[in-house]
């Protein structure tokens, strides 16, 4: 759900979002490691957080 919601915010497909997150290591380092914490937040907050993090990490690489 986080990946699809983030993809909607960025106007891209879920597959593209998944690929970009995977390339940056965010699936493991952000979504899995913070799984319990993220489940205490709204889906909109999680989508915004993952989009912002993705764009920042891509800008740094």
ROMI-542410 format. One record per residue: residue number from 1; x, z, y of N, C-alpha, C in turn. Coordinates in steps of 0.1 Angstrom, whole numbers. Layout:
<recs>
+-----+-------+-------+-------+-------+-------+-------+-------+-------+-------+
:   i :  n_px :  n_pz :  n_py : ca_px : ca_pz : ca_py :  c_px :  c_pz :  c_py :
+-----+-------+-------+-------+-------+-------+-------+-------+-------+-------+
: NUM :     X :     Z :     Y :     X :     Z :     Y :     X :     Z :     Y :
...
+-----+-------+-------+-------+-------+-------+-------+-------+-------+-------+
</recs>
This chain:
<recs>
+-----+-------+-------+-------+-------+-------+-------+-------+-------+-------+
:   i :  n_px :  n_pz :  n_py : ca_px : ca_pz : ca_py :  c_px :  c_pz :  c_py :
+-----+-------+-------+-------+-------+-------+-------+-------+-------+-------+
:   1 :     8 :     0 :   -12 :     0 :     0 :     0 :     9 :     0 :    13 :
:   2 :    20 :     7 :    12 :    28 :     8 :    24 :    34 :    -6 :    27 :
:   3 :    38 :   -13 :    17 :    44 :   -26 :    18 :    34 :   -36 :    24 :
:   4 :    22 :   -36 :    18 :    12 :   -45 :    23 :     8 :   -42 :    37 :
:   5 :     6 :   -30 :    40 :     3 :   -26 :    54 :    13 :   -29 :    64 :
:   6 :    26 :   -27 :    60 :    37 :   -31 :    69 :    37 :   -46 :    71 :
:   7 :    35 :   -53 :    60 :    35 :   -68 :    61 :    24 :   -73 :    71 :
:   8 :    12 :   -67 :    70 :     2 :   -70 :    79 :     6 :   -68 :    94 :
:   9 :    12 :   -57 :    96 :    17 :   -54 :   110 :    27 :   -64 :   115 :
:  10 :    35 :   -69 :   106 :    46 :   -79 :   110 :    41 :   -93 :   109 :
:  11 :    29 :   -95 :   103 :    23 :  -108 :   102 :    30 :  -117 :    92 :
:  12 :    35 :  -110 :    81 :    42 :  -117 :    70 :    35 :  -114 :    57 :
:  13 :    39 :  -121 :    46 :    33 :  -118 :    33 :    39 :  -106 :    27 :
:  14 :    31 :  -100 :    18 :    36 :   -88 :    11 :    49 :   -91 :     3 :
:  15 :    51 :  -103 :    -2 :    63 :  -107 :   -10 :    75 :  -108 :     0 :
:  16 :    73 :  -113 :    12 :    83 :  -114 :    22 :    88 :  -100 :    26 :
:  17 :    78 :   -92 :    28 :    81 :   -78 :    32 :    88 :   -71 :    21 :
:  18 :    84 :   -72 :     9 :    91 :   -66 :    -3 :   105 :   -71 :    -3 :
:  19 :   107 :   -84 :    -2 :   121 :   -89 :    -3 :   130 :   -84 :     8 :
:  20 :   124 :   -83 :    20 :   132 :   -78 :    32 :   135 :   -63 :    30 :
:  21 :   126 :   -56 :    25 :   128 :   -41 :    23 :   138 :   -39 :    12 :
:  22 :   137 :   -47 :     1 :   147 :   -46 :   -10 :   161 :   -50 :    -5 :
:  23 :   162 :   -60 :     3 :   175 :   -65 :     8 :   182 :   -54 :    16 :
:  24 :   174 :   -46 :    23 :   180 :   -36 :    32 :   181 :   -22 :    24 :
:  25 :   176 :   -22 :    12 :   177 :    -9 :     4 :   166 :     1 :     8 :
:  26 :   156 :    -4 :    15 :   146 :     6 :    20 :   136 :    10 :    10 :
:  27 :   134 :     2 :    -1 :   124 :     7 :   -11 :   129 :    19 :   -17 :
:  28 :   141 :    20 :   -21 :   147 :    32 :   -28 :   150 :    42 :   -17 :
:  29 :   157 :    39 :    -7 :   162 :    48 :     3 :   152 :    54 :    13 :
:  30 :   141 :    47 :    14 :   131 :    52 :    24 :   118 :    55 :    17 :
:  31 :   112 :    46 :     9 :    99 :    48 :     3 :   100 :    57 :    -9 :
:  32 :   109 :    56 :   -18 :   110 :    64 :   -30 :   115 :    78 :   -26 :
:  33 :   126 :    79 :   -18 :   132 :    92 :   -15 :   123 :   101 :    -7 :
:  34 :   114 :    94 :     1 :   105 :   102 :    10 :    91 :   101 :     5 :
:  35 :    89 :    98 :    -7 :    76 :    96 :   -13 :    66 :   107 :   -10 :
:  36 :    69 :   120 :   -13 :    60 :   131 :   -10 :    57 :   133 :     4 :
:  37 :    67 :   132 :    13 :    66 :   133 :    27 :    56 :   122 :    33 :
:  38 :    59 :   110 :    28 :    51 :    99 :    33 :    36 :   100 :    29 :
:  39 :    33 :   107 :    18 :    19 :   109 :    14 :    12 :   119 :    22 :
:  40 :    19 :   126 :    31 :    12 :   135 :    40 :     8 :   129 :    53 :
:  41 :    12 :   116 :    54 :     9 :   109 :    67 :    -2 :    98 :    65 :
:  42 :    -7 :    93 :    76 :   -17 :    82 :    75 :   -10 :    69 :    70 :
:  43 :   -18 :    60 :    65 :   -13 :    47 :    61 :    -8 :    40 :    73 :
:  44 :   -14 :    41 :    84 :   -10 :    34 :    96 :     4 :    39 :   101 :
:  45 :     5 :    52 :   100 :    18 :    59 :   104 :    29 :    54 :    95 :
:  46 :    27 :    53 :    82 :    37 :    49 :    72 :    40 :    34 :    74 :
:  47 :    30 :    26 :    77 :    33 :    12 :    80 :    41 :    10 :    92 :
:  48 :    38 :    17 :   103 :    46 :    17 :   115 :    60 :    21 :   113 :
:  49 :    62 :    32 :   105 :    75 :    38 :   103 :    84 :    28 :    95 :
:  50 :    78 :    22 :    84 :    86 :    13 :    76 :    89 :     0 :    84 :
:  51 :    80 :    -5 :    92 :    83 :   -17 :   100 :    94 :   -14 :   110 :
:  52 :    93 :    -3 :   117 :   103 :     1 :   127 :   117 :     3 :   120 :
:  53 :   117 :     9 :   109 :   130 :    12 :   102 :   135 :    -2 :    97 :
:  54 :   127 :   -10 :    91 :   132 :   -23 :    87 :   138 :   -31 :    98 :
:  55 :   131 :   -32 :   109 :   136 :   -40 :   120 :   149 :   -34 :   126 :
:  56 :   150 :   -21 :   126 :   163 :   -15 :   131 :   174 :   -17 :   121 :
:  57 :   172 :   -16 :   108 :   182 :   -18 :    98 :   187 :   -33 :    98 :
:  58 :   177 :   -42 :    99 :   181 :   -56 :   100 :   189 :   -59 :   112 :
:  59 :   186 :   -53 :   123 :   194 :   -55 :   135 :   208 :   -50 :   134 :
:  60 :   210 :   -40 :   126 :   223 :   -34 :   124 :   232 :   -42 :   114 :
:  61 :   225 :   -49 :   106 :   233 :   -56 :    95 :   237 :   -70 :    99 :
+-----+-------+-------+-------+-------+-------+-------+-------+-------+-------+
</recs>
